[in-house]
Amino acid sequence: MIRHDALRALPVRDALPALGGALEDHGTAVLVAPPGTGKTTLVPLALSGLLGDGPARRVLVAEPRRIAARAAARRMAWLLGEKPGDSVGHTVRGERVVGPRTRVEVVTTGVLLQRLQRDQELAGVDVVVLDECHERHLDADTAAAFLWDVRETLRPELRLVAASATTDAAGWARLLGGAPVVEARGASYDVEVVWAPPARPVRPPHGMRVDPALLTHVASVVRRALAEHDGDVLCFLPGVGEIARVAGQLGKLGDVDVLQVHGRAPAAVQDAVLASAERRRVVLATSVAESSLTVPGVRVVVDSGLAREPRVDHARGLSALATVRASQAAGRQRAGRAGREAPGVVYRCWAEAEDVRLPRFPSPEIKVADLTAFALQTACWGDPEASGLALLDPPPAGAMAAARTVLSAIGAVDSAGRATARGVRLARLGLHPRLGRALVDSAPLVGAERAAEVVALLSEEAPREYGDDLAAALRAARRDGDAYAGRWRAEVRRLRALAPRPAPGADASPVNAGSARAGRWADAGEDRLVGLVAALAFPERLARADGGSPLMVSGTRAEVREGSGLHGASWIAVAVADRPVGKEHARVQLGAVVDEDVARFAAGALVEERDEVHWGGGDVVARRVERLGAVELAVRPMADADAGLVREALLDGLRREGLGLLRWSAEADVLRQRLAFLRLHLGDPWPDVSDDALHARVDEWLEPELSRARRRSGLARIDAGKGLTRLLPWASGEAARLDELAPERITVPSGSGIRIDYTRPEQPVLAVKLQEMFGLQESPAVAGVPLLVHLLSPAGRPAAVTADLASFWKDGYKGVRAELRGRYPKHPWPEDPATAEPTRHTNARLRR
């Protein structure tokens, strides 16, 4: 019997006429309805005609979470006075409760995507309601895009409703072809906000880490809320680990029950949370309780202010959840839980001043998540680039490129990005493509049962007490009777039915599967076979010990904790890893011991043999290397290296260690200095002989000698001076003026030929004894540049430095003469040096 009183109490009923009119006129609508108004329960019943006031239609309701899908279906069945599976049913992964009379079916968005891939027209479905659009889950965004595509091309009569409590209504309306926005008034009561920040600052979240001091504070706020207000308390925490820690700190609360609700909680616990209770309760929950679910009896919300969002390191293929500050929209949703049934209060565990700095909405998954599954979905849909899909946010190009690399490696897409038959099969398994590949490829080798067991273990985070050894975790799951083990067994049954089996009479040994090296697998122990399944899922995370932390095929090093069963293994198949912010190495959370045979088989597409010639350790290194990604499998010295590769290695050595690797005679050094001087003061056509310029013109001045060199010693035999002469401007004829413009020596008044020092090209230096310059009125110059004259004492020590000789004779000479005349009496010190006779000799020689 229909519970009319309960239905009449749902405020969204006032918006039903406007919603029906919008769908009648436009076929699409955006429904904005606050929490508790009945948008998830009353709207589907009304649209289906089950309340007796409209045509009979089949309605599909898509929820982002399994717990919400089950709860919504049960609530609607209760409103109709029926059992689940009659007029209202639900389908989630591994569970289907529907019957021949079912008109409203609640599914997860993942299930909806699977149906769309199998039947793009959604035959028999009249209306699709996408609930909780504001959460911006990737599956929900993808389903919305596919549904709009279906409506535009195949089924214009298909009605679409995007429903949410808090959302970008304008954006969704635009996405659905200018859909009308229908708003329902709220049914929530006033909620008082109490700001309850910690007394002392706590560390901000970092990766998955939450400061224990904050969790201690949250537990104390829960106790405070119990003491200050009546009713049940709903406390929001970011994850399962934080829920367990706060529950432990709360301990026994007398006549108050402490319940933990999250996506992995047993169905019995979920049911208990959603049912009325006689005893007072504290419900510790993740974001699953933000929307879709009404927890009866709640009058108080304690909000930690944290949430979990996916993050991915595309360069390394490592993805994990990260703890972040919850958005303002999430804060409103959480607070609204306290005002569903009566006035309530929300305790926010942060300062009011911080609230305005929080993000307005949560980050859309499409911007931050691993897009491998999304890319496979779009490839199977026929739009590999997702360029023609109606999406609120386009997928980042880098994330899509990384996803296509993975899909190509597992054979799910071809070179053009189109889905292969294998890719279509993987997409329909309801698994991440990596795990689908592991199931399909490992089942004929290790058996369907074991393949299903390992893949199921990789599909959902295992309890921490299972440890980081995948084989040991498998044995724990088999023997344990906890909630996780129950879910794991259900998933194993589902996957076993999907796993391929060898043809009757066929030899399913690994040899026939394509690897002669794997012939020993028929006698291999289970641990090795478990590792094979993990390696097939994550081939780029195979890691080999090489003296330090194991190096993964992807190029990232993986750290294994001390005391782990994986510690000291030669090879590891890393199944789960994270890389903390600011750290270079990944931390292994779950993996299996394997060997090189397994690695070669699982990652066979990544094995390559190539010649590697490079500069290393001060010389050319030439070797033939067999690689598995970044991991070296085998290395052999190579005597017949390609001449071009050797040449590039030598050039790299010259760039790294400098042109000093060549043979530089004193004459060559001087020539380079003279050319640098001319380039600076005269420019073209005189060549630039800086290191960078010489590297750029190596073909012009170091050939053919460079091509004949094979090692460092060959570079040392190349005459750099001979090479430099090739750069002189011979074609213009200017090369012949080198000695005129930048002579090595200059004749001074005494008749001596003195070498010019071009070390400083800005102003070359002429170091000459003072007496040899007597009678010279102007400083000597080359190429119009006055030389800086270092006037030397008879002992060859600098006595004065000048670029203006006439000025020195007039003003500076007297002081030098007074200082040095007594010290060197045998040398001439005339009073007027400007008119004196220059000489190289002493007075005695002059008299003779």
C-alpha positions in Angstrom: 0.0 0.0 0.0 1.4 3.4 -1.0 2.4 5.5 2.0 0.8 8.7 0.9 1.5 10.6 4.1 5.2 10.1 3.7 5.0 11.1 0.0 3.1 14.3 0.8 5.7 15.3 3.3 8.4 15.5 0.6 8.7 19.1 -0.6 9.9 18.2 -4.1 6.2 17.3 -4.9 5.5 21.1 -5.5 8.2 21.0 -8.3 6.8 18.0 -10.1 4.4 19.9 -12.4 7.3 22.2 -13.6 9.6 19.2 -14.0 7.0 17.3 -16.0 6.4 20.3 -18.2 10.1 20.8 -18.8 10.5 17.2 -19.9 7.4 17.4 -22.1 8.6 20.6 -23.8 12.4 20.0 -24.0 13.0 16.4 -23.1 15.7 17.5 -20.6 15.7 19.3 -17.3 18.1 20.2 -14.4 16.5 19.7 -11.0 18.0 21.6 -8.1 16.6 20.4 -4.8 18.1 20.7 -1.3 18.8 17.6 0.7 15.8 15.9 2.2 13.3 17.1 -0.4 12.7 13.7 -2.0 14.4 14.3 -5.3 16.0 10.8 -5.2 12.9 9.0 -4.2 9.7 10.8 -5.1 10.8 12.2 -8.5 11.6 8.7 -10.1 8.3 7.3 -8.7 6.3 10.2 -10.2 8.1 10.1 -13.6 7.4 6.3 -13.8 3.7 6.7 -13.2 3.8 4.4 -10.2 1.9 6.9 -8.2 -1.0 6.7 -10.5 -1.0 10.2 -12.0 1.0 9.8 -15.2 1.8 7.5 -18.1 3.7 4.3 -17.3 7.4 4.8 -18.0 10.5 2.9 -17.3 12.9 5.0 -15.3 16.6 4.5 -14.7 18.2 6.3 -11.7 22.0 6.5 -11.7 23.7 7.0 -8.3 27.5 7.5 -7.9 27.8 4.9 -5.0 26.5 1.4 -4.4 25.4 2.2 -0.8 23.2 5.1 -2.2 21.8 3.0 -5.0 20.7 0.2 -2.6 19.3 2.7 0.0 17.3 4.7 -2.7 15.7 1.5 -4.1 14.8 0.3 -0.6 13.3 3.7 0.3 11.2 3.9 -2.9 10.0 0.3 -2.4 9.0 1.2 1.2 7.1 4.2 0.0 5.1 2.0 -2.4 4.5 -0.6 0.3 6.4 -3.2 -1.7 9.5 -5.3 -1.4 12.7 -4.4 -3.4 12.6 -6.1 -6.8 8.9 -5.5 -7.4 8.1 -2.2 -8.9 11.4 -0.8 -7.8 14.7 -2.6 -8.0 18.5 -1.9 -8.0 21.6 -3.2 -9.8 25.1 -2.7 -8.5 28.2 -4.5 -9.3 27.7 -8.1 -8.3 24.1 -7.6 -7.1 20.9 -7.4 -9.1 17.5 -7.1 -7.4 14.8 -6.6 -10.2 11.7 -8.4 -11.4 9.5 -8.5 -14.4 7.3 -5.7 -13.0 10.2 -3.4 -12.2 9.6 0.1 -13.6 12.2 2.1 -11.6 15.7 0.6 -11.4 18.4 2.3 -9.5 21.9 1.6 -10.8 25.4 2.9 -10.2 26.9 5.1 -12.9 29.4 2.3 -13.6 26.6 -0.1 -14.3 24.9 2.5 -16.5 28.1 2.9 -18.6 28.3 -0.8 -19.1 24.7 -0.9 -20.4 25.3 2.0 -22.7 28.3 0.2 -24.2 26.2 -2.9 -24.8 23.0 -1.1 -25.9 23.5 2.5 -26.9 19.8 3.0 -27.4 18.9 1.8 -23.9 16.0 0.0 -25.3 12.9 0.1 -23.1 14.1 3.0 -20.9 12.1 6.2 -21.1 13.7 8.4 -18.6 17.2 8.6 -17.0 17.8 10.5 -13.8 21.4 11.3 -13.1 21.5 11.9 -9.3 24.1 13.9 -7.3 25.6 15.5 -10.4 27.4 18.0 -8.2 29.9 15.3 -7.0 31.4 15.3 -10.5 32.4 11.7 -10.4 34.1 10.6 -13.7 31.6 7.9 -14.4 28.7 10.3 -13.9 30.2 12.9 -16.3 30.9 10.2 -18.8 27.4 8.7 -18.6 25.9 12.2 -19.0 28.0 12.8 -22.2 27.0 9.4 -23.6 23.3 9.9 -22.8 23.3 13.3 -24.5 25.0 11.7 -27.6 22.3 9.0 -27.6 19.5 11.6 -27.4 21.0 13.7 -30.1 21.7 10.9 -32.6 19.6 7.8 -31.8 16.7 8.5 -29.4 15.4 12.1 -29.3 12.5 10.9 -27.2 14.8 9.8 -24.3 14.2 12.1 -21.4 17.1 13.2 -19.2 17.2 14.8 -15.8 20.3 16.0 -14.0 19.5 16.2 -10.3 21.5 17.6 -7.5 21.3 19.5 -4.2 24.1 21.9 -5.0 25.4 22.1 -8.5 26.5 24.3 -11.4 22.9 24.4 -12.7 23.8 26.8 -15.5 26.6 24.5 -16.7 24.4 21.4 -16.7 21.6 23.3 -18.4 24.0 24.4 -21.2 25.4 20.9 -21.5 21.9 19.4 -21.9 21.0 21.7 -24.8 19.6 24.6 -22.9 17.6 22.5 -20.5 15.2 24.3 -18.2 16.3 24.6 -14.5 13.6 23.5 -12.0 14.2 24.4 -8.4 12.4 22.8 -5.4 12.1 24.5 -2.1 14.0 23.0 0.8 12.6 21.0 3.7 15.5 21.4 5.9 15.4 23.1 9.3 17.7 25.8 10.5 21.2 24.5 11.3 23.3 26.5 13.8 27.0 26.7 12.9 29.6 26.3 15.7 33.2 27.0 14.8 35.4 24.6 16.7 39.0 24.9 15.5 41.8 23.1 17.4 43.3 25.0 20.2 46.8 24.6 18.6 47.6 24.6 14.9 47.7 21.2 13.2 49.7 20.1 10.2 47.8 20.3 6.9 47.0 17.1 5.2 49.9 15.6 3.2 49.2 12.9 0.7 47.0 10.4 2.6 48.4 11.6 6.0 46.2 13.4 8.5 47.7 14.9 11.6 46.8 12.7 14.6 46.3 15.8 16.6 43.3 16.8 14.4 41.7 13.3 14.9 42.1 13.7 18.6 40.4 17.1 18.4 37.6 15.7 16.3 37.0 12.9 18.9 36.8 15.6 21.6 34.4 17.7 19.6 32.1 14.6 19.2 32.1 14.2 23.0 31.3 17.9 23.3 28.4 17.6 20.9 27.0 14.7 22.7 27.1 16.7 26.0 25.6 19.9 24.5 22.9 18.6 22.3 20.3 15.8 22.0 20.0 13.4 19.0 22.4 11.3 17.0 25.8 12.7 15.9 27.0 12.3 12.3 30.8 12.9 12.1 32.5 13.3 8.7 36.0 12.0 8.2 38.1 11.5 5.1 38.7 7.8 5.1 38.3 4.4 6.6 41.6 4.7 8.6 40.6 8.0 10.2 37.2 6.5 11.1 38.8 3.6 12.8 41.2 5.9 14.7 38.5 8.2 15.9 36.3 5.3 16.9 39.2 3.9 18.9 39.7 7.3 20.7 35.9 7.5 21.5 36.0 4.0 23.0 32.9 3.0 25.0 30.3 5.8 25.3 27.9 4.2 27.7 24.5 4.1 26.2 25.7 5.6 22.9 26.5 3.2 20.0 29.4 4.1 17.6 28.8 3.0 14.0 31.2 3.2 11.1 29.8 3.7 7.6 31.7 3.8 4.4 31.6 2.2 1.0 33.2 -1.0 2.3 31.1 -1.3 5.4 29.0 -4.6 5.6 25.5 -4.3 4.3 24.1 -5.0 7.8 26.0 -2.0 9.2 24.8 0.2 6.3 21.2 -0.9 6.9 21.5 -0.2 10.6 22.7 3.3 10.0 19.8 4.1 7.7 17.2 2.7 10.1 15.7 4.3 13.2 17.2 3.2 16.5 16.2 3.3 20.1 19.7 4.0 21.4 21.5 7.2 20.8 24.2 6.8 18.1 27.5 8.4 16.8 27.9 7.6 13.1 31.4 8.0 11.8 31.2 8.4 8.0 33.1 9.2 4.9 31.6 11.4 2.2 29.2 8.6 1.3 26.9 10.2 3.8 27.0 13.6 2.3 24.1 13.1 -0.1 21.4 10.6 -1.2 21.2 9.0 2.3 19.1 10.2 5.1 20.4 9.0 8.5 17.4 9.2 10.8 17.8 10.7 14.2 20.7 13.0 13.3 20.5 16.4 15.0 24.2 17.1 15.1 27.0 17.0 12.5 30.7 17.2 13.3 32.7 18.0 10.2 36.5 17.4 10.2 36.7 19.6 7.0 38.7 16.9 5.1 37.9 14.8 2.1 39.6 12.3 -0.2 40.1 13.0 -3.9 42.0 11.0 -6.5 45.3 12.1 -7.7 47.6 10.6 -10.3 51.2 11.0 -11.3 50.9 10.5 -15.1 54.6 10.3 -15.7 55.1 7.3 -13.4 51.7 5.6 -13.6 51.2 5.9 -9.9 47.8 6.9 -8.6 46.3 7.2 -5.2 43.8 9.1 -3.1 44.9 12.4 -1.5 43.5 14.1 1.6 42.3 17.6 0.8 40.3 20.3 2.4 36.6 19.7 1.7 34.9 22.3 -0.5 32.3 24.8 0.5 29.7 22.9 -1.4 30.6 19.7 0.6 30.4 21.7 3.8 26.9 22.8 3.0 25.9 19.3 2.1 27.3 17.9 5.4 25.7 20.6 7.5 22.4 19.9 5.9 22.4 16.4 7.3 21.7 18.0 10.8 18.5 19.7 9.6 16.7 17.0 7.8 14.2 16.2 10.5 14.4 19.1 13.0 16.6 22.1 13.8 20.2 21.0 14.3 23.8 22.1 14.7 27.0 21.6 12.9 30.4 21.8 14.6 33.1 22.7 12.1 36.6 21.8 13.1 38.2 24.8 11.5 38.2 28.6 12.0 35.5 30.7 10.4 38.2 32.9 8.8 39.4 29.8 6.9 36.0 29.0 5.4 36.1 31.7 2.7 39.4 30.3 1.4 38.1 26.8 0.8 37.3 25.8 -2.9 33.7 26.4 -3.9 33.2 22.9 -5.4 35.2 19.6 -5.3 37.7 19.1 -8.0 36.1 17.3 -11.0 37.5 13.8 -11.2 38.2 14.3 -14.9 40.8 16.9 -14.1 42.7 14.9 -11.4 42.0 11.2 -11.8 43.6 8.4 -13.8 41.8 8.5 -17.2 42.7 5.0 -18.5 39.2 3.6 -18.0 37.6 6.8 -19.3 39.8 6.7 -22.4 38.8 3.1 -23.1 35.1 4.0 -22.6 35.4 6.9 -25.2 37.4 4.7 -27.6 34.7 2.0 -27.5 32.1 4.8 -27.9 33.8 5.8 -31.1 35.4 9.1 -29.9 39.0 8.3 -28.8 39.9 11.9 -28.2 36.6 12.7 -26.4 36.5 15.8 -28.6 32.8 15.3 -29.6 31.4 14.6 -26.1 29.4 17.0 -24.1 31.6 17.4 -21.0 31.6 20.2 -18.4 35.4 20.0 -18.4 37.5 18.6 -21.2 40.0 15.8 -20.2 43.6 17.1 -19.8 45.7 16.3 -22.8 48.6 14.8 -20.7 46.3 12.5 -18.8 44.7 11.3 -22.0 48.1 10.7 -23.6 49.2 8.7 -20.6 46.0 6.7 -20.7 46.4 5.8 -24.4 49.9 4.6 -23.7 48.6 2.1 -21.2 45.7 1.0 -23.4 48.1 0.6 -26.4 50.5 -1.5 -24.2 47.7 -3.9 -23.3 46.3 -4.1 -26.8 43.0 -2.3 -26.0 43.4 0.3 -28.7 45.1 0.4 -32.1 47.6 3.0 -33.4 44.8 5.4 -34.2 43.3 5.1 -30.7 40.3 3.1 -31.8 39.1 0.3 -29.5 40.2 -3.2 -30.6 38.0 -6.3 -30.1 40.1 -7.0 -27.1 39.5 -3.5 -25.8 35.8 -3.9 -26.2 36.0 -7.1 -24.2 38.0 -5.4 -21.5 35.6 -2.5 -21.3 32.7 -4.8 -20.6 34.3 -6.6 -17.7 33.4 -3.8 -15.2 37.1 -3.6 -14.2 39.9 -1.1 -14.7 41.5 -2.0 -18.0 44.7 -3.1 -16.3 42.8 -5.5 -14.1 40.7 -6.7 -17.1 43.9 -7.5 -18.9 45.2 -9.4 -15.9 42.1 -11.5 -15.7 41.8 -12.2 -19.4 45.5 -13.1 -19.9 46.2 -14.9 -16.7 43.2 -17.1 -16.4 44.4 -19.7 -19.0 47.8 -19.8 -17.3 47.0 -19.9 -13.6 43.4 -21.0 -13.7 40.2 -19.0 -13.7 39.7 -19.3 -9.9 43.1 -18.1 -8.9 43.0 -15.3 -11.5 39.7 -14.1 -10.2 40.9 -14.3 -6.6 44.0 -12.1 -7.3 42.1 -9.6 -9.5 39.4 -9.3 -6.9 42.1 -8.6 -4.3 43.5 -5.9 -6.5 40.1 -4.3 -7.2 39.5 -3.0 -3.6 42.0 -1.9 -1.0 42.7 -4.8 1.3 42.8 -4.3 5.1 46.2 -3.1 6.3 46.5 -6.2 8.6 46.7 -8.3 5.4 50.2 -6.9 4.9 52.1 -5.8 1.8 52.8 -9.3 0.4 50.0 -10.1 -2.2 50.3 -13.9 -1.9 50.0 -13.7 1.9 47.1 -11.3 1.6 45.4 -13.8 -0.7 45.7 -16.5 1.9 44.4 -14.1 4.6 41.3 -13.3 2.5 40.6 -17.0 1.9 40.6 -17.8 5.6 39.1 -14.6 7.1 35.5 -14.1 7.8 35.5 -10.4 8.0 33.4 -8.0 5.9 36.2 -7.4 3.4 36.5 -11.2 2.9 32.8 -11.4 2.2 32.9 -8.7 -0.4 36.0 -10.3 -1.9 34.3 -13.7 -2.3 31.3 -12.2 -4.0 33.6 -10.4 -6.5 35.6 -13.6 -7.0 32.4 -15.3 -8.1 31.5 -12.5 -10.5 35.0 -12.5 -12.0 35.2 -16.3 -12.3 32.2 -16.2 -14.5 33.8 -13.6 -16.7 37.2 -15.2 -16.9 38.1 -17.0 -20.2 38.8 -20.7 -20.1 41.0 -22.9 -22.3 39.2 -24.7 -25.2 38.3 -28.3 -24.3 41.4 -30.5 -24.6 43.8 -27.6 -25.1 47.0 -27.4 -23.2 46.7 -24.3 -21.0 50.4 -24.3 -20.1 52.3 -21.0 -20.3 54.4 -22.4 -23.1 51.4 -22.6 -25.5 50.4 -19.2 -24.2 53.4 -17.8 -25.9 56.5 -17.9 -23.7 59.0 -20.7 -23.9 60.8 -19.3 -20.9 57.7 -19.8 -18.8 57.6 -23.6 -19.2 58.4 -24.0 -15.5 55.1 -22.4 -14.5 53.2 -25.6 -14.6 55.2 -26.6 -11.5 55.5 -23.1 -10.0 54.3 -22.4 -6.5 51.3 -20.3 -5.9 53.3 -17.2 -4.8 54.9 -17.0 -8.2 51.6 -17.4 -10.0 50.0 -14.7 -7.9 52.9 -12.4 -8.9 52.2 -13.2 -12.6 48.7 -11.9 -12.3 49.9 -8.7 -10.7 52.6 -8.3 -13.2 50.1 -8.6 -16.1 48.1 -5.8 -14.5 51.0 -3.5 -13.8 53.9 -4.4 -16.2 55.5 -1.0 -15.9 55.7 -1.5 -12.1 57.8 -4.6 -12.2 60.9 -3.7 -10.2 64.4 -5.2 -10.0 66.8 -4.9 -7.2 70.1 -3.4 -8.5 72.0 -2.7 -5.4 69.8 0.1 -4.1 66.0 0.4 -3.9 64.3 -1.7 -6.5 64.1 0.1 -9.9 60.7 -0.1 -11.6 60.3 -0.5 -15.3 58.8 2.9 -15.4 62.0 4.4 -14.1 60.9 5.1 -10.5 62.5 3.5 -7.5 60.3 1.6 -5.1 61.0 1.4 -1.4 60.0 -1.7 0.5 59.6 -1.5 4.3 62.0 -3.3 6.6 60.6 -6.7 7.7 58.4 -7.1 4.6 58.3 -10.5 2.9 59.2 -8.5 -0.3 62.4 -7.2 1.2 65.5 -8.5 -0.5 63.6 -10.1 -3.5 65.4 -9.8 -6.8 62.2 -9.0 -8.6 58.9 -7.6 -7.4 55.6 -7.0 -9.1 54.3 -3.8 -7.5 50.5 -3.8 -7.4 49.9 -0.8 -5.1 52.3 2.0 -4.5 52.1 5.7 -3.7 54.6 8.5 -4.0 54.4 11.0 -1.2 54.5 14.6 -2.2 58.1 15.8 -2.5 59.5 12.3 -2.5 61.3 10.8 -5.5 60.7 7.1 -4.6 57.5 5.2 -4.5 56.4 3.3 -1.4 55.3 -0.3 -2.0 51.9 -0.9 -0.3 51.2 -4.3 -2.0 53.3 -6.5 -4.2 54.5 -10.0 -5.0 57.8 -11.7 -5.4 58.4 -12.7 -9.1 61.4 -13.7 -11.2 62.8 -12.6 -14.5 60.8 -15.1 -16.5 57.6 -13.7 -15.2 58.8 -10.2 -15.8 59.8 -11.0 -19.4 56.4 -12.6 -20.1 54.2 -10.1 -18.4 56.0 -7.1 -19.9 57.1 -8.7 -23.1 55.9 -5.7 -25.2 58.4 -3.5 -23.3 61.5 -5.7 -23.8 63.8 -4.2 -26.4 67.5 -4.7 -27.4 69.4 -1.6 -28.5 72.8 -0.3 -29.0 73.7 2.3 -26.5 76.7 4.6 -27.1 77.2 7.5 -24.7 79.8 9.5 -22.9 80.2 8.2 -19.3 83.0 8.0 -16.8 85.2 10.3 -18.9 85.1 8.2 -22.1 82.9 6.6 -24.8 80.8 3.7 -23.5 79.5 1.4 -26.2 77.4 -1.5 -25.3 74.5 -3.6 -26.5 71.7 -3.6 -23.8 68.6 -5.6 -23.4 66.1 -3.5 -21.5 62.8 -3.9 -19.9 61.9 -0.2 -19.8 64.3 1.4 -17.4 65.6 -2.0 -16.1 68.7 -3.5 -17.7 68.4 -7.2 -18.3 71.7 -7.9 -20.0 74.7 -5.9 -21.1 77.4 -6.7 -23.6 80.4 -4.5 -24.6 80.3 -3.5 -28.2 83.4 -3.1 -30.4 81.6 -2.3 -33.7 79.5 0.7 -32.5 77.9 2.8 -35.2 80.2 5.6 -36.2 77.4 8.2 -36.0 76.6 7.2 -32.4 80.2 7.3 -31.4 80.5 10.8 -32.9 77.5 12.0 -30.9 79.0 10.5 -27.7 82.3 12.3 -28.4 80.5 15.6 -28.9 78.6 15.0 -25.7 81.9 14.5 -24.0 83.2 17.8 -25.4 80.1 19.6 -24.2 80.4 18.1 -20.7 84.1 18.3 -20.1 85.0 21.1 -22.4 87.2 21.6 -25.5 90.2 20.9 -23.3 89.8 17.2 -24.4 91.5 18.3 -27.7 95.2 18.9 -28.1 95.8 22.5 -27.5 99.4 23.6 -28.2 100.6 27.0 -27.0 100.3 28.3 -30.6 96.7 27.0 -30.8 95.8 28.8 -27.5 97.3 32.1 -28.8 95.4 31.7 -32.2 92.1 31.3 -30.4 92.8 34.4 -28.2 93.8 36.5 -31.3 90.5 35.4 -33.1 88.5 36.2 -30.0 90.1 39.7 -30.0 89.2 40.3 -33.7 85.7 39.0 -33.2 85.1 41.4 -30.3 86.4 44.5 -32.0 85.8 43.9 -35.7 83.0 41.4 -35.8 82.3 39.6 -39.1 83.9 37.9 -40.9 86.1 37.0 -38.0 84.7 33.8 -36.4 83.2 33.4 -32.9 85.5 31.0 -31.0 83.6 30.8 -27.7 82.8 27.2 -26.5 79.2 27.4 -27.6 80.0 28.7 -31.0 82.7 26.1 -31.6 80.3 23.3 -30.6 77.8 24.7 -33.0 80.3 24.7 -35.9 82.0 21.4 -35.1 81.4 20.1 -38.6 83.5 22.9 -40.0 86.6 22.9 -37.9 86.9 19.4 -36.3 86.3 17.2 -39.4 87.6 14.8 -40.6 89.6 14.2 -37.5 86.5 13.8 -35.3 85.0 11.1 -37.5 88.2 9.0 -37.1 88.2 9.3 -33.3 86.6 6.4 -31.3 87.5 7.2 -27.8 88.8 10.0 -25.5 92.4 9.3 -26.6 91.3 10.0 -30.2 90.1 13.5 -29.1 93.5 14.1 -27.5 95.2 13.6 -30.8 93.1 16.2 -32.7 95.2 19.4 -33.2 92.8 22.2 -32.2 95.0 24.9 -33.8 94.8 23.2 -37.2 91.1 23.1 -36.8 90.8 26.7 -35.9 92.6 27.8 -39.1 89.7 26.2 -41.1 87.4 28.9 -39.5 89.5 31.8 -40.8 87.7 34.0 -43.5 89.5 32.6 -46.4 86.7 33.2 -48.9 86.8 36.9 -48.4 90.5 37.2 -48.3 90.5 38.6 -44.8 92.4 35.6 -43.5 95.6 37.0 -45.0 95.3 40.0 -42.8 95.4 38.0 -39.5 99.0 38.9 -38.8 98.4 42.5 -39.8 95.4 43.0 -37.6 96.3 40.8 -34.6 100.0 40.1 -34.9 101.6 37.7 -32.5 104.5 40.1 -31.9 105.0 43.8 -32.3 108.3 45.6 -32.8 109.1 48.2 -30.1 111.4 51.2 -30.5 114.4 49.2 -29.3 114.0 46.9 -32.2 112.8 44.0 -30.1 109.9 41.9 -31.2 107.7 41.6 -28.1 104.8 39.0 -27.9 101.3 40.5 -27.4 99.2 38.8 -24.7 95.6 38.5 -26.0 94.3 36.7 -22.9 92.0 39.7 -22.3 90.5 40.4 -25.7 89.0 43.7 -24.5 92.5 45.2 -24.3 95.6 43.0 -25.1 98.7 43.5 -23.0 102.2 44.4 -24.1 104.8 43.6 -21.4 108.1 45.3 -22.2 111.1 46.8 -20.4 110.7 50.5 -19.8 114.0 51.5 -21.5 112.9 49.8 -24.8 110.0 52.2 -25.1 112.1 55.5 -24.8 111.2 58.0 -27.5 107.8 56.5 -28.3 105.1 59.2 -28.0 101.9 57.2 -28.5 100.9 53.8 -27.1 101.1 51.0 -29.7 97.8 49.7 -31.1 96.5 46.7 -33.0 93.4 46.8 -35.1 92.9 50.3 -33.8 92.8 49.1 -30.2 95.5 50.7 -27.9 97.5 48.0 -26.1 97.7 48.1 -22.3 101.5 48.5 -21.8 103.1 46.9 -18.8 106.4 48.8 -18.4 108.9 46.4 -16.7 111.9 47.1 -14.5 115.3 45.8 -15.6 114.5 42.8 -13.5 111.4 42.1 -15.5 109.0 43.2 -12.8 106.0 45.5 -13.5 107.0 49.1 -12.8 103.9 50.8 -14.3 100.8 50.1 -16.4 99.5 52.5 -19.0 97.4 52.8 -22.1 98.6 56.4 -22.7 102.4 56.4 -23.0 102.7 60.2 -23.7 100.9 60.9 -20.4 103.1 58.5 -18.5 106.3 60.1 -19.8 105.0 63.4 -18.7 103.5 62.6 -15.3 104.3 59.0 -14.1 107.9 58.5 -15.2 109.4 60.8 -12.6 108.2 58.7 -9.7 109.3 55.5 -11.3 112.7 57.0 -12.1 113.2 58.2 -8.5 112.3 54.8 -7.1 114.2 52.5 -9.5 117.3 54.7 -10.5 119.2 53.8 -7.3 118.3 50.2 -7.5 119.4 49.8 -11.1 122.2 52.3 -11.6 123.7 50.5 -14.6 120.6 51.2 -16.7 119.8 54.5 -18.4 117.3 56.8 -16.6 117.2 59.9 -18.7 115.3 63.0 -17.5 113.4 63.2 -20.8 112.4 59.7 -21.9 110.2 61.0 -24.7 113.4 62.1 -26.6 115.8 59.5 -25.2 117.3 56.7 -27.3 115.5 53.3 -26.7 117.7 50.5 -25.7 117.9 46.9 -24.5 121.3 47.4 -22.9 123.0 48.8 -19.9 125.0 52.0 -19.7 128.3 50.1 -20.2 127.1 48.6 -23.4 125.9 51.9 -24.6 129.4 53.5 -24.0 131.1 50.8 -26.0 
